Amino acid sequence: MENKKEFKSWLEGHNLPHPLVIAGPCSAETEEQVLKIAHELKDSDVTYYRAGIWKPRTRPGNFEGVGAIGLKWLQRVKEETGLLTATEVANRNHVELALEHDIDMLWIGARSTVSPFIVQEIADALEGTDKVVLIKNPVNPDLALWIGAVERIHNAGINKLGVIHRGFSTYDKSKYRNNPEWQIAVDFQTRFPDIPLINDPSHITGKRDMIFDVSQTALDLNFDGLMIETHHTPDKAWSDAAQQVTPDTLKQIFKDLRIRKTSDDEAVYKQELNQLRAQIDVVDQDLIETMGRRMKIADTIGALKKERNVAILQSKRWNEILGRMILLGEEQGLSEEFILKVFKAVHQESIAHQEKVIKAE
Ligand SMILES: O=C(O)C(=O)C[C@]1(C(=O)O)C=C[C@@H](O)C=C1
């Protein structure tokens, strides 16, 4: 699938002076609750009002959503407040009911994105419609699976696309409910710069007091919007109580967030940036030339080893190099994690070069 400018035209059409905000309760609980929260969000930066109607829960026996009746409540929200509406769909029936009730934005949840069968069923049900469809990342950190789901929806003729970064499940305990693994979202953005990228700090953190920091990181990384679960009495919510914020807190969050510009046309800024970028280009070229020289030496070592019938992998020598590089890196302000990543890649490339030499006739 190619990146296309038109993917983001639905978002540009809103002409917002700030990132897109999707907010509302984790679950629609009662008509009163849905309407109360919507009215409290009416005069805010919120464009889309979200509410889960069908809730996929980890274990059975928990509140699993009010079902189709909740769609009528969302229709009332739109009539009374003018907010657009959004809900999660997980099968053909959900899509058909959401379309019948004229829901404006549908999203595919992380547990559905993992299943190409479910995504295809949803894609087939969406064919011929022009809804905005957002695809959450799969629960496992698999960029190809995420892109595959977006492709299935796009192949059904949907061009009003977006993705939601809600973090990834891990077995290890961490301070997050779902690990952000920011690099995966950044990789998605690099592949498809015109597919709006929305961050979901509620599901990443699982805790309301961490939502601001994660939202700020997302905006610093140029995300296009935020989806934040909002409830008038969060602690009494029927699902995900700990991660929901009140409408007032949501408004405060948006007051406090630093919204960075994607770019700046100011001539001085541009000139300074260009000079710095020229320096980076020179350094990058040096890096490549240095790497090339290093691999030529590896080729010669490979030839020597071939002649003497010696194994390529020399763990002792390699560990010595790594130890030295970590110390040198530290002096240059480079983290151990970074040095390990870079030198692991260098080692692999060196081995690949030597293998080529050794295998050559
Ligand atoms: O020193 C060697 O024996 C090499 O083959 C070079 C080199 C390296 O690229 O630095 C590559 C493979 C070995 O595992 C150790 C080091």
The ligand as a MOL file (V3000), in Angstrom:
LIG
                    3D

  0  0  0     0  0            999 V3000
M  V30 BEGIN CTAB
M  V30 COUNTS 16 16 0 0 0
M  V30 BEGIN ATOM
M  V30 1 O 38.5270 -9.9230 15.1130 0
M  V30 2 C 38.0670 -10.8150 14.4010 0
M  V30 3 O 38.4040 -11.9920 14.4530 0
M  V30 4 C 37.0310 -10.4610 13.4140 0
M  V30 5 O 36.6090 -11.3220 12.6560 0
M  V30 6 C 36.4760 -9.0930 13.4040 0
M  V30 7 C 35.2150 -8.9890 14.1980 0
M  V30 8 C 34.8090 -7.4690 14.0820 0
M  V30 9 O 34.1000 -7.1370 13.1500 0
M  V30 10 O 35.2790 -6.6820 14.8960 0
M  V30 11 C 34.1490 -9.8380 13.6100 0
M  V30 12 C 33.8330 -11.0580 14.0980 0
M  V30 13 C 34.3770 -11.6040 15.3440 0
M  V30 14 O 33.3770 -12.2100 16.1180 0
M  V30 15 C 35.1160 -10.6050 16.0940 0
M  V30 16 C 35.4350 -9.3640 15.6120 0
M  V30 END ATOM
M  V30 BEGIN BOND
M  V30 1 2 1 2
M  V30 2 1 2 3
M  V30 3 1 2 4
M  V30 4 2 4 5
M  V30 5 1 4 6
M  V30 6 1 6 7
M  V30 7 1 7 8
M  V30 8 1 7 11
M  V30 9 1 7 16
M  V30 10 2 8 9
M  V30 11 1 8 10
M  V30 12 2 11 12
M  V30 13 1 12 13
M  V30 14 1 13 14
M  V30 15 1 13 15
M  V30 16 2 15 16
M  V30 END BOND
M  V30 END CTAB
M  END
